């Protein structure tokens, strides 16, 4: 697996019930998001139509809209959309709750870096458990990194949180789409 991705220092802010003796820090090689599978024609589709589809519950539209919000300003192909990590997190979460594996992975990345959501490695691990269970291959290597970072109590808490997420089963069209 290529290690050419940006390394980001992660300071885990854990609930007091799962504090480690020392603050936990780690660099992650998996800072890149799962790439969106939408074709470049989505850029030609009016933003309002994509937003409308997302608001009506279309998980792929939610995922694509989140990608636009997150990458706007960094991807020259995306124009007319203001960058917003909070909006990206909102729409990734909407898609993730419908079982979209890449959106679940991206929720983990957002939580690891504190982009648009609270930085929390336990919540990130919970999302990785969902993504992995739904066939997202990249989530397994990031989970392996977190296995080295988190203590047994934190991992157990992540399993509890993952089980409590009201996520629906992924539809076949979401099968390994990154």
N, C-alpha and C positions, 0 to 999 in steps of 0.2 A: 504494500500500500504506500503510495507516495506521501512523503512527509513535507511537501513543499508548501503546505497551507500555512497561513499566519498562526503564530503561537500567541495565545492571549493568557495573561496571568489571571487566574480565577481565585477569588477569595470567597470561600463558601460562608454564607450567612445562614446558619442553621438555627432552628428553634432550640431553646435551652435544653430540651429533653434529649437532644442528640449532639451536644457540643463535644468536640474532640478536645483533648488537653491543650493543644496548640492550635492556633488558627490554621486552617487547611488551605494550601495554595497549590496550584498545579497549572501547567501550560497544556493546552489541548491542541492537537493537530487537526481537529475536526471542526474548525470554525466556519467552514463553507456550508452553505445551505444546500439541501437537496435541490437540484436544478429543476425548475419548473418544466413540465412536459408540454405546455401549450406551445403551439406553433407561432411563428412570428406574425401570423395573420391576426392574432389576438391584439397586437399593437395597432392594427388597422381597424379593429372593431371599436366602435365608440366606447369610451370609458363608461358612459351611462348604462349601456346595455350589459356590460360585464358586471357593474355594480348591481343592476337590477336582478340579474341572474343570481348573484351572490346573496342578495337580500331575500330571494325566494327559496334559498336553501340548496342551491346547486353547489355541492362540495368542491368540484373542480374549479368553478368560477370563484369560489371563496379563496381557494389556494392560489389561483392566478392573481386575484386582486391583492392578496397579501404580499405576493412576490413583487408586484408593481410598487406597492407602498414601501417595501423594504429596500428595493434596489433603485428606486427613483433617485436621481442625482448622482448615482455611481455607474449607471449603465446608460450610455448615450442614446441607446435605442428607445429608452422610456422617456417620453415627454408628456407634459400636460398633467402630471400627477405629482403632488407634493410629497416628499419623503416623510413618512411617519412610522416610527417603530411601534407606537401604540396601536395604530390602525392595522399594521402588519400583524401584530400579536393577536388582535381581535379576530381578524379573518383567518389566520392560521388555526386559532383555537376552534373557530366554528367548523372548519374543514376537518380538523383533528377529531372533534367530537363525533363526526360522522364516519370515523374509521379510516381517514385518508392517511396512509403510513408516512408519506413524505411530510405532510403537515405535522404529524406527531413528532417526527424527528426534528423538524424545524422549531417546534415548541420547546423541545429539549435544549436546542442550541440557544434559543432566546433566553431561557432560564439560566443557562450556564454563563452567559455574558451580561445578563441584566438589560437586554435590549427590549424596551417596551413593557417589560414585566419585572417583577422582583427577582434578583439574582438568588437562585436556590438550587444547589446541586441535587438535593433529594427530590425535588419536584422534577428536575431535568431527568433524573434516573427513572422516575415513574413514567414519564412520557416515552423514554427509550424502551422501557418494558412493553408498552403498548405498540410502538413502532416495530419492535423486533417480533412480537407475537403476530403482527400483521404482515410480516415478510420483508421489512425494510432491512436490507443487508448492511448498510452503513452504520446502523444503530448498534450492531453487535460490537464493532471495534471501539466505538465511543464508550459503550458500556464496560468493555474490558479496561479502558483507561480509568473510568470512574471506580471500578472494582478495586483498583490499586489505591485510590484516593480516599474513598469513604470507608468508615468503619462498619462492622456488622450491624450495629443498631441503626445506622443511617440507611443501609441497604434494606433492612427489614421494614423500616418506615416507608421507604420508596415502594416496596411491594404492597403495603397496606394502601398507600395513596393511589397507586395504579389500579388496584382492585376497586377502589371507590369511585374512579372516574366513570361517569355514565356514557361511555363510548359505545357506539353501535358497531356491529361487525362491518368490516370493509366490503364494499361491492367489488365484483370481479374487475371492473375497469381501473381500480386502484392498484392492482397487482404490480408490485415493484416498478413504480413509475418514475424513478429519478434517474 
